[in-house]
Amino acid sequence: MLKDILSRLTKNADGKPKSNPVTAPYRYQINSEKCRGCDKCKKVCKAEAISGERGKVYVIDEEKCTKCGTCMKWCKYKAIQRLDMYSGEPK
């Protein structure tokens, strides 16, 4: 029962994670020079915010991104960086 309550608080009606822009004043961006198109970030993104074809550079959809940071943690090429929402500088 507690698990169901927590799930409703953290997920939208469609079962995808909710974002909280108030607590996350940053965005994620994929560096096209470092990205190897390995597909790992796309697979681990629970919000399905990363698109692209395997072997090519991926793109993060800021509308869908919940800013959880999972993609950045899993990228072994360090191609994903967190940028300040306002200045665009790395955070």
Secondary structure by P-SEA (a helix, b strand, c coil): caaaaaaaacccccccbbbbccccccccccccccccccccccccccccccccccccbbbbcccccccccccccccccccbbbbcccccccc
